[in-house]
């Protein structure tokens, strides 16, 4: 125990804890020892104790330096909560002309110890924030040690202008009759609703009980359970789960003490005094570096021309790679068109046959002398409609087959996918494609080359149809889904085909790898390169519901997401 009120007070105030632990945990004998703060730290280092009950500030120092670990926090009567319990009160004589913390500049102040949490450190933080550095701005900062009651008596006797004690100690001494009411008061009290005593500072977590690095884990667990089960004492004390002591670490960092004492060294004068030898070495290294820099610059000037030549060669090779990629893309599109050729001819035959039928019908009417305007106009309109349909098919095929530079622009992904599905179903009447664009308010605009998107979609749709035909399920629907996800547009093509073996997934996007008897193995490899060049991803997976087939799709960032990047 940290005996901040003296050894007798430790036995009087804390023996009930020892008695409860001894009664609750069989096979162990508990001894209650009292220490001042330096002695308690020494006992921890010597491993002569197993548990420690101490102030919040001392615990944080032990946690950082000695590996102490809190297992419970005391819950004191009158405290707002275990996290808001400990504070400092700066006591002065009632007749003193001191009203604010700033008034303590140039005064004689008493405190317990530089390491005392409630008896100095908390108040030191408040003084610093009030513009008074307790180490330099006070006329005299005197540390008296324990018991802390001696500070109160010394201030009452006029031996100092003010004294720093733990909050509520003054009220306790008045209730016990040690001092009279009205003799002393708390300087610059902070109004904290619900707190039954006055404090000059904000509040910090209450005292913890901590196990040490060498304490057996099972014994620590038994002690923690016993303390949490301990009934509240007649005075109102009990134990609760460990509190968060981060605010104590923040206080140490601001005061540059405890674990943050090293921050005091980082001043120019301190660094010069402590590291002057290293600084001379650094200076010598800087001189050496300067000489080396001049030499390097001379060598760099000689090698610049070679570097420029290498960069030019690299740029030429990159341009050739891009040209080669464009050629592969064009070849892949022509391969797709070759596979679609018979279907394209079938599709063009429909509007051409319709045009011929309507033209012959109109000729028969004219020959027969039936020249009613309405049927002739209807026939004319149908001929125009069918001719436009045939022209549209030819335009789409021509645009898709042309070898051209990639032109990325803002496009509506839903519209491009819809047009591609129309082109595919027009050339493959046997395919049942179900287009399921999500009815969401999200924008489906992406920055891409629409022809490249068509190339990827036609490849995925053709693969899906081929897989279903191979599995003997050509009449199964091919589902095409659209959805928006976290700044991206996602297109998924789901088929009911033969699927893939687990080992085939790893090689699916490799060039020249194919599961088709007559495939080239370039379609998915090129498609993956196209999607990744647009900042997206292409992936494949089996169906989540266990049905046969494959789900393969790609995602592209929405236009506004690319602008944010």
MARKE-680529 format. One record per residue (C-alpha): x, y, z. Coordinates in pm, whole numbers, plus 32768, in hexadecimal, padded with zeros to 4 digits. Example, Ala and Ser with C-alpha at 12.3 -4.5 7.8 and 13.67 -1.06 7.14 Angstrom:
% MARKE-680529
<atom <84CE 7E3E 830C>>
<atom <8557 7F96 82CA>>
//
This chain:
% MARKE-680529
<atom <8000 8000 8000>>
<atom <8068 8166 7FBE>>
<atom <8052 81FE 811C>>
<atom <8002 8363 80BD>>
<atom <7F5D 83A1 8212>>
<atom <805A 82D9 82DC>>
<atom <808D 816D 8343>>
<atom <7F78 8166 844A>>
<atom <7E78 81E3 8350>>
<atom <7ED1 80C5 8263>>
<atom <7E7A 7FBA 8363>>
<atom <7D42 8075 83CF>>
<atom <7CBF 80BD 8271>>
<atom <7D26 7F85 81AF>>
<atom <7D2B 7E5A 829E>>
<atom <7BC9 7DFC 822F>>
<atom <7C54 7DB9 80D1>>
<atom <7D60 7CD1 815B>>
<atom <7C5F 7C1B 8234>>
<atom <7B6F 7BEE 810F>>
<atom <7C7C 7B62 8028>>
<atom <7CF8 7A70 812F>>
<atom <7B97 79F4 816C>>
<atom <7B45 79D9 7FF9>>
<atom <7C80 7932 7F6F>>
<atom <7CE4 77EF 8019>>
<atom <7E4F 778C 8038>>
<atom <7EDD 78ED 803A>>
<atom <7F40 79D5 8154>>
<atom <7F2C 7B4B 810F>>
<atom <8008 7C4C 81BF>>
<atom <7FBF 7DC1 81AD>>
<atom <80FE 7E94 8194>>
<atom <811E 800E 818A>>
<atom <8222 80D4 80C3>>
<atom <826C 8230 8053>>
<atom <8279 8256 7ED8>>
<atom <83F0 821F 7EB1>>
<atom <83E7 80F0 7F97>>
<atom <82BD 805C 7EDF>>
<atom <8370 807F 7D91>>
<atom <84A3 7FD8 7E26>>
<atom <83D3 7EB8 7EAF>>
<atom <8339 7E80 7D54>>
<atom <8490 7E70 7CB3>>
<atom <8510 7D81 7DC0>>
<atom <83DC 7CA1 7D91>>
<atom <839F 7C9F 7F06>>
<atom <8228 7CE0 7ED7>>
<atom <8121 7C44 7DF2>>
<atom <8013 7D4F 7DDB>>
<atom <8019 7EC9 7DFF>>
<atom <7F07 7FC3 7E57>>
<atom <7F82 811F 7E00>>
<atom <7F24 826C 7D69>>
<atom <7EC2 8288 7BFD>>
<atom <8000 8344 7B9F>>
<atom <80E5 824F 7C50>>
<atom <8030 812B 7BAA>>
<atom <8065 81BA 7A4B>>
<atom <81D8 81E2 7A97>>
<atom <81E9 8078 7B15>>
<atom <8126 7FFE 79E5>>
<atom <821C 80A2 78F7>>
<atom <835D 8051 79AE>>
<atom <8317 7F0F 7A6E>>
<atom <8200 7E60 79AD>>
<atom <80F1 7E89 7AB8>>
<atom <7F90 7E31 7A41>>
<atom <7E53 7EB8 7AE5>>
<atom <7D48 7DB6 7B3F>>
<atom <7C48 7E94 7BF1>>
<atom <7C03 7FFE 7C50>>
<atom <7B7C 8075 7D9B>>
<atom <7A29 8120 7DA1>>
<atom <7A30 822C 7EB2>>
<atom <78FE 82C3 7F58>>
<atom <78BB 8427 7EEF>>
<atom <797B 8401 7DA7>>
<atom <78C3 8449 7C66>>
<atom <793C 82FA 7BD9>>
<atom <7A74 8221 7BE5>>
<atom <7AEF 82E2 7AB1>>
<atom <7AAF 8436 7B59>>
<atom <7B25 841E 7CBF>>
<atom <7C83 84A4 7D05>>
<atom <7CDC 8614 7CFC>>
<atom <7DBD 8713 7DA7>>
<atom <7D54 8826 7E95>>
<atom <7E39 8950 7ECC>>
<atom <7DEF 89C6 8030>>
<atom <7E37 8B24 80B1>>
<atom <7DE0 8BE2 81EE>>
<atom <7C86 8C73 81E3>>
<atom <7D11 8DD4 8216>>
<atom <7E12 8DB3 80FB>>
<atom <7DF0 8EA7 7FD8>>
<atom <7E17 8D91 7EDA>>
<atom <7CED 8D5F 7DF2>>
<atom <7D6F 8CB6 7CB3>>
<atom <7E7B 8BB9 7C61>>
<atom <7F3F 8CCB 7BB0>>
<atom <7F5C 8D7E 7D01>>
<atom <8048 8C69 7D79>>
<atom <8165 8CF0 7CA1>>
<atom <827E 8D57 7D8D>>
<atom <81E2 8CA2 7EBB>>
<atom <8259 8B8F 7FA7>>
<atom <819C 8A4D 7F56>>
<atom <81A7 88FA 8005>>
<atom <8171 87A9 7F58>>
<atom <819F 863E 7FB6>>
<atom <829F 85C2 7EB9>>
<atom <82F9 85FC 7D4A>>
<atom <8265 84A2 7D01>>
<atom <8128 84D2 7DD4>>
<atom <7FFE 84C5 7CE7>>
<atom <7EEE 8576 7DB0>>
<atom <7FEE 861F 7E90>>
<atom <80A6 86D4 7D77>>
<atom <808D 865E 7C0D>>
<atom <7F1B 86A7 7BD1>>
<atom <7F3D 8805 7C62>>
<atom <807F 8841 7B9C>>
<atom <7FBF 880B 7A59>>
<atom <7EB4 8906 7AC1>>
<atom <7FBF 8A05 7B25>>
<atom <806B 89E0 79D4>>
<atom <7F26 8A1C 791D>>
<atom <7EEC 8B4E 79F7>>
<atom <803C 8BDB 7989>>
<atom <8104 8B7F 7AC1>>
<atom <8228 8A8E 7A96>>
<atom <8248 89ED 7BEE>>
<atom <83B9 89A0 7BB3>>
<atom <841C 8B06 7B5C>>
<atom <830A 8C03 7BB3>>
<atom <82DA 8BB2 7D27>>
<atom <83B2 8C58 7E2E>>
<atom <83E3 8B05 7ED5>>
<atom <8352 89AD 7E88>>
<atom <8388 88D3 7FBA>>
<atom <8344 875B 7FCA>>
<atom <82ED 86DC 8127>>
<atom <82A9 856A 80EB>>
<atom <819D 8498 8196>>
<atom <80BA 84B7 8255>>
<atom <800A 85BB 8184>>
<atom <7F4F 8649 82B2>>
<atom <8090 86FA 8319>>
<atom <8065 87E3 81EB>>
<atom <7F0E 8854 8265>>
<atom <7F93 889D 83C3>>
<atom <80C0 895A 8337>>
<atom <7FE3 8A3E 8261>>
<atom <7EFD 8A80 838A>>
<atom <802B 8ADE 8458>>
<atom <809E 8BD7 834F>>
<atom <81D9 8B17 82F6>>
<atom <817F 8B25 8181>>
<atom <8094 8BE8 80A2>>
<atom <7FE5 8AB4 8012>>
<atom <7FEF 8939 8018>>
<atom <7F93 882E 7F1A>>
<atom <7ECB 870A 7FA5>>
<atom <7DDD 8607 7F1D>>
<atom <7C78 8684 7EE5>>
<atom <7B84 8647 8005>>
<atom <7C9F 8627 8104>>
<atom <7C55 8783 818F>>
<atom <7AE5 872D 81C2>>
<atom <7B43 85E2 8269>>
<atom <7C2A 8692 8360>>
<atom <7B1D 8793 83AF>>
<atom <7A1E 867B 83F4>>
<atom <7B16 85C3 84D3>>
<atom <7B60 8702 8596>>
<atom <7CD2 8712 853D>>
<atom <7CA2 8879 84C5>>
<atom <7B8B 8970 84F5>>
<atom <7A91 89D7 83EC>>
<atom <7ADB 8B2A 8354>>
<atom <7C52 8B1D 8392>>
<atom <7CB2 8AA3 8236>>
<atom <7C0E 8AA3 80DF>>
<atom <7C49 8A0B 7F88>>
<atom <7CE4 8AFD 7E8C>>
<atom <7C2D 8B31 7D41>>
<atom <7B36 8A12 7D6E>>
<atom <7AA1 8976 7C34>>
<atom <7929 894A 7C33>>
<atom <78EE 87D6 7BEF>>
<atom <7782 8773 7C18>>
<atom <7750 864F 7D06>>
<atom <78A9 8664 7DAC>>
<atom <787C 8688 7F29>>
<atom <79C6 873C 7F5D>>
<atom <7A8D 8850 7EB6>>
<atom <7BA7 8817 7DBF>>
<atom <7C9D 88FB 7D0C>>
<atom <7CC4 880A 7BE9>>
<atom <7C0D 8725 7AFC>>
<atom <7BD4 85BE 7B72>>
<atom <7C95 8481 7B1B>>
<atom <7C5A 830A 7B48>>
<atom <7C5F 8278 7CA9>>
<atom <7D6D 8198 7D36>>
<atom <7D9E 8041 7C94>>
<atom <7E1A 7EF8 7D1A>>
<atom <7F1D 7E69 7C2E>>
<atom <7FC4 7D18 7C03>>
<atom <8138 7D19 7BBF>>
<atom <81FC 7C73 7AAA>>
<atom <825E 7B49 7B82>>
<atom <8106 7B16 7C23>>
<atom <8066 79CB 7BB4>>
<atom <7F4D 7A05 7ABB>>
<atom <7E5D 7918 7B6E>>
<atom <7E92 79CB 7CB9>>
<atom <7E55 7B1B 7C0F>>
<atom <7D0E 7A95 7B80>>
<atom <7C9C 7A14 7CD7>>
<atom <7CED 7B62 7D7D>>
<atom <7C35 7C25 7C6F>>
<atom <7AFE 7B49 7C91>>
<atom <7B06 7B62 7E0D>>
<atom <7B23 7CDE 7E09>>
<atom <7A03 7D05 7D12>>
<atom <792D 7C2A 7DF6>>
<atom <798E 7CE7 7F33>>
<atom <785E 7D97 7FC9>>
<atom <7862 7F0F 7FF6>>
<atom <78F3 7F79 8146>>
<atom <7837 8042 8249>>
<atom <78EF 8178 81D1>>
<atom <7881 8131 8069>>
<atom <79C1 80A3 7FCE>>
<atom <79B7 7F89 7ECE>>
<atom <7A79 7F08 7DA1>>
<atom <7A1B 7F14 7C31>>
<atom <7AB0 7EBD 7ADE>>
<atom <7BFA 7F69 7A83>>
<atom <7BD3 80D0 7A0D>>
<atom <7C79 8174 78E1>>
<atom <7DB5 822A 7953>>
<atom <7E08 82CF 7806>>
<atom <7DBE 842A 7896>>
<atom <7ED6 83EF 7992>>
<atom <7FC5 83AA 7872>>
<atom <7F56 84F0 77CF>>
<atom <7FA9 85A9 7914>>
<atom <8104 850B 791D>>
<atom <813E 856C 77B2>>
<atom <80DA 86D4 77F3>>
<atom <81B9 86EC 7929>>
<atom <82CD 8625 787A>>
<atom <82F8 853B 79A3>>
<atom <82E6 83C5 79E0>>
<atom <82EB 830B 7893>>
<atom <8311 8459 77DE>>
<atom <8434 84E2 78A9>>
<atom <8514 84BA 7779>>
<atom <845D 85E2 76D9>>
<atom <8511 86CC 77CB>>
<atom <8659 8677 7725>>
<atom <85F6 86F7 75D0>>
<atom <8662 8860 75F1>>
<atom <8784 88F3 7530>>
<atom <884F 8930 766A>>
<atom <8805 87D4 76F3>>
<atom <8851 8728 75AA>>
<atom <8995 87EE 7583>>
<atom <8A07 8797 76E3>>
<atom <89A6 8628 76C8>>
<atom <8A07 85D8 7561>>
<atom <8B24 86C8 750C>>
<atom <8C07 85A6 74A5>>
<atom <8B02 851A 73BD>>
<atom <8AC4 8675 732F>>
<atom <8C36 8697 72D6>>
<atom <8C24 8547 722B>>
<atom <8AEE 85B4 716A>>
<atom <8B9E 86F3 7101>>
<atom <8CC3 8629 707B>>
<atom <8BCF 8548 6FC4>>
<atom <8B25 8678 6F2C>>
<atom <8C6F 86F8 6EA7>>
<atom <8CB9 85A0 6E16>>
<atom <8B5F 8597 6D81>>
<atom <8B91 86EC 6CDE>>
<atom <8CD1 8677 6C36>>
<atom <8C27 8538 6BC9>>
<atom <8B00 8601 6B3F>>
<atom <8BE4 86D1 6A61>>
<atom <8C82 8595 69DA>>
<atom <8B31 84F0 69A0>>
<atom <8AAD 8621 68E7>>
<atom <8BDB 8610 6801>>
<atom <8B9A 84A1 67BA>>
<atom <8A26 84E0 678A>>
<atom <8A6D 85EB 6686>>
<atom <8B39 84EA 65C2>>
<atom <8A2F 83DC 65D6>>
<atom <8900 84B4 658C>>
<atom <8917 8477 6417>>
<atom <891D 82FE 6446>>
<atom <87F0 8316 652B>>
<atom <8730 83E5 642C>>
<atom <877C 82E3 6321>>
<atom <8700 81CE 6405>>
<atom <85C1 828F 6451>>
<atom <8583 82C4 62DF>>
<atom <85B0 8151 629E>>
<atom <84C3 8100 63B8>>
<atom <83C1 81F2 632E>>
<atom <83E0 8152 61D3>>
<atom <83B1 7FF8 6265>>
<atom <827D 806F 6327>>
<atom <81E6 80FC 61E9>>
<atom <8226 7FB2 6135>>
<atom <8182 7EF7 6254>>
<atom <804F 7FD5 623E>>
<atom <803F 7FA0 60C6>>
<atom <805F 7E29 60F9>>
<atom <7F48 7E30 61FD>>
<atom <7E67 7EF2 610D>>
<atom <7EAE 7DEF 5FFE>>
<atom <7E53 7CD5 60EC>>
<atom <7D10 7D87 614B>>
<atom <7CB8 7DB1 5FDD>>
<atom <7D09 7C44 5F96>>
<atom <7C2C 7BD7 60B8>>
<atom <7B0B 7CA8 6037>>
<atom <7B33 7C15 5EDA>>
<atom <7B39 7AB8 5F73>>
<atom <79F3 7B02 6026>>
<atom <795E 7B85 5EE1>>
<atom <79D2 7A4B 5E2C>>
<atom <791B 7975 5F29>>
<atom <77E7 7A56 5EFF>>
<atom <77F2 7A62 5D81>>
<atom <76DE 7963 5D3D>>
<atom <7600 79FD 5E44>>
<atom <763E 7B59 5DB1>>
<atom <75D7 7ADC 5C59>>
<atom <749D 7A41 5CEE>>
<atom <7448 7B85 5D9F>>
<atom <7479 7C58 5C63>>
<atom <73A0 7B66 5B9D>>
<atom <7275 7BBD 5C78>>
<atom <725F 7D33 5C24>>
<atom <72C1 7CEF 5AB8>>
<atom <71B7 7BE4 5A94>>
<atom <70B8 7CCC 5B34>>
<atom <7116 7DE3 5A42>>
<atom <70EC 7CF7 591A>>
<atom <6F9D 7C7A 5996>>
<atom <6F11 7DD8 59CA>>
<atom <6F99 7E50 5878>>
<atom <6EF9 7D26 57C1>>
<atom <6DB1 7D5B 5877>>
<atom <6DA8 7EC8 5813>>
<atom <6DFA 7E69 56A8>>
<atom <6CD6 7D70 56A0>>
<atom <6BE8 7E7B 5726>>
<atom <6C59 7F74 561D>>
<atom <6C38 7E6C 5508>>
<atom <6ADA 7E14 5583>>
<atom <6A77 7F80 5586>>
<atom <6A45 7F8C 56FF>>
<atom <6AE8 80D7 5744>>
<atom <6A57 8125 589C>>
<atom <6B51 820F 5949>>
<atom <6B46 8174 5AA6>>
<atom <6BC9 8013 5A51>>
<atom <6CD1 80A3 596A>>
<atom <6D48 8198 5A77>>
<atom <6D54 807F 5B7A>>
<atom <6E26 7FAF 5A8F>>
<atom <6F0C 80D5 5A49>>
<atom <6F3C 8113 5BBF>>
<atom <6F8C 7FA4 5BFC>>
<atom <708D 7FA7 5AE5>>
<atom <7132 80DC 5B81>>
<atom <712E 803C 5CDA>>
<atom <71C9 7EF6 5C65>>
<atom <72D1 7FAA 5B94>>
<atom <7333 807D 5CC4>>
<atom <7348 7F40 5D94>>
<atom <7433 7E9E 5C98>>
<atom <7504 7FDD 5C80>>
<atom <751F 7FEC 5DFD>>
<atom <759D 7E86 5E0B>>
<atom <76A3 7ED1 5D00>>
<atom <7713 8013 5DB2>>
<atom <773D 7F62 5F00>>
<atom <7804 7E48 5E62>>
<atom <78E0 7F3C 5DA0>>
<atom <7928 800E 5ED6>>
<atom <7979 7ED7 5F9F>>
<atom <7A61 7E46 5E95>>
<atom <7B29 7F82 5E48>>
<atom <7C90 7F9B 5EBB>>
<atom <7CA2 80E6 5F6D>>
<atom <7D49 8192 6092>>
<atom <7C9D 816E 61E1>>
<atom <7BC7 829E 622D>>
<atom <7B5D 82B8 6398>>
<atom <7A38 839A 63E5>>
<atom <7912 83BA 64D0>>
<atom <7817 82A7 647D>>
<atom <76E1 8214 651D>>
<atom <7748 80B1 6574>>
<atom <75DF 803A 6582>>
<atom <759E 80BD 6422>>
<atom <76DC 8021 6392>>
<atom <768B 7ED0 6431>>
<atom <7525 7EE3 63B3>>
<atom <7597 7F2D 624F>>
<atom <7693 7E0E 625D>>
<atom <7588 7D1B 62D3>>
<atom <74A8 7D8C 61B5>>
<atom <75C5 7D50 60BD>>
<atom <760F 7BF9 6151>>
<atom <74A6 7B81 615D>>
<atom <7474 7C03 5FFB>>
<atom <7592 7B2B 5F80>>
<atom <7540 7A05 6065>>
<atom <73C3 79E0 6062>>
<atom <73DD 789A 6124>>
<atom <7477 794B 6253>>
<atom <7391 79B0 6371>>
<atom <7433 7ADF 6416>>
<atom <7387 7B78 6544>>
<atom <73FF 7CDF 657F>>
<atom <73D0 7D49 66EC>>
<atom <7447 7EAF 6721>>
<atom <741A 7F12 688E>>
<atom <7309 8012 68BF>>
<atom <73DD 80F9 6999>>
<atom <7419 826F 6992>>
<atom <7591 823E 6977>>
<atom <7635 82CC 6842>>
<atom <76B4 81BF 6752>>
<atom <77A2 82A7 6697>>
<atom <790A 8231 666A>>
<atom <7A36 82AC 65A5>>
<atom <7A84 81A0 64A1>>
<atom <7A96 8144 6333>>
<atom <7938 80C4 62DA>>
<atom <79BF 7FE0 61C6>>
<atom <7AAB 7F3A 62BF>>
<atom <798B 7F09 63B3>>
<atom <78C2 7E6C 6296>>
<atom <79EA 7D88 624B>>
<atom <79FB 7D11 63B5>>
<atom <7881 7CDF 63CE>>
<atom <786B 7C1F 6282>>
<atom <7986 7B3F 62F6>>
<atom <78DB 7AF5 6443>>
<atom <7789 7AB8 639E>>
<atom <7820 79D5 6292>>
<atom <78DD 790E 639A>>
<atom <779D 78E9 6465>>
<atom <76D8 786C 6337>>
<atom <77ED 777A 62D3>>
<atom <7801 76F0 6437>>
<atom <7688 76B3 643F>>
<atom <768F 760B 62E9>>
<atom <77AE 752B 635C>>
<atom <76E6 74CA 6491>>
<atom <75AE 7487 63BF>>
<atom <74F1 75A6 645F>>
<atom <74E9 769F 6341>>
<atom <7385 770A 6398>>
<atom <73EB 7779 64F7>>
<atom <73D9 78F4 6525>>
<atom <751A 79BF 6539>>
<atom <74EF 7AC4 664A>>
<atom <759E 7C15 662A>>
<atom <758C 7CE6 676A>>
<atom <75EE 7E4B 67BC>>
<atom <7624 7ED7 6918>>
<atom <76D9 7FFB 69BC>>
<atom <77DB 7FBE 6ACE>>
<atom <78AA 80C0 6B8D>>
<atom <78F7 81A7 6A6B>>
<atom <7900 8095 6963>>
<atom <7816 7FFD 685F>>
<atom <7810 7E82 6854>>
<atom <779C 7DAB 672D>>
<atom <7770 7C33 6768>>
<atom <7725 7B29 6660>>
<atom <7691 79E9 66F6>>
<atom <766B 78AF 6622>>
<atom <75E6 7754 665E>>
<atom <7700 76A1 65AC>>
<atom <77FE 759D 660C>>
<atom <78C4 767D 66F9>>
<atom <7A38 7652 6744>>
<atom <7B09 755D 6809>>
<atom <7BBE 75F6 6938>>
<atom <7D12 75DA 6890>>
<atom <7C8E 7692 675C>>
<atom <7C37 77CD 6822>>
<atom <7DA8 7815 6864>>
<atom <7DF7 7816 66ED>>
<atom <7CB5 78AC 6668>>
<atom <7D4D 79FA 6603>>
<atom <7E99 7973 6581>>
<atom <7EDE 79B8 640F>>
<atom <7E9E 7888 632D>>
<atom <7DF0 77C4 6441>>
<atom <7C9A 774B 63CC>>
<atom <7B9B 7640 641F>>
<atom <7B07 764A 62BE>>
<atom <7B73 754F 61B8>>
<atom <7B9C 7662 60B2>>
<atom <7BE6 778F 6192>>
<atom <7D19 786B 617B>>
<atom <7D2D 78BB 62EF>>
<atom <7D4C 7A31 62B4>>
<atom <7BEF 7AB4 62FB>>
<atom <7BF3 7ABF 6479>>
<atom <7D63 7B22 6487>>
<atom <7D23 7C4F 63A6>>
<atom <7BE0 7CA1 645D>>
<atom <7C97 7CA7 65AA>>
<atom <7DA1 7D8F 651B>>
<atom <7C95 7E79 6491>>
<atom <7BD8 7E8F 65DB>>
<atom <7D13 7EC1 66AB>>
<atom <7D8C 7FD4 65BF>>
<atom <7C46 808A 6613>>
<atom <7C8A 806E 678A>>
<atom <7B9E 7F48 67C2>>
<atom <7BAD 7DD3 6813>>
<atom <7B38 7C96 6763>>
<atom <7AF3 7B5B 682E>>
<atom <7A3B 7A10 6821>>
<atom <7998 7931 6925>>
<atom <78AB 780E 6945>>
<atom <773F 7859 699B>>
<atom <76FE 789B 6B0E>>
<atom <75BE 77CA 6B08>>
<atom <7673 7690 6A8F>>
<atom <75CC 768C 693A>>
<atom <769E 7620 680D>>
<atom <7747 772C 6743>>
<atom <7829 7855 6772>>
<atom <7805 79C1 67DD>>
<atom <7906 7AA3 6737>>
<atom <7900 7C1A 673B>>
<atom <79BD 7D5D 674E>>
<atom <79B0 7EA0 6814>>
<atom <7A0B 7FFE 679F>>
<atom <7A2C 8138 6875>>
<atom <7910 822F 6849>>
<atom <796C 8377 67A3>>
<atom <794B 8447 68E1>>
<atom <7A2B 834F 699D>>
<atom <7B3D 837B 6897>>
<atom <7B21 84F5 68B6>>
<atom <7B4F 84D7 6A31>>
<atom <7C8E 8414 69F5>>
//
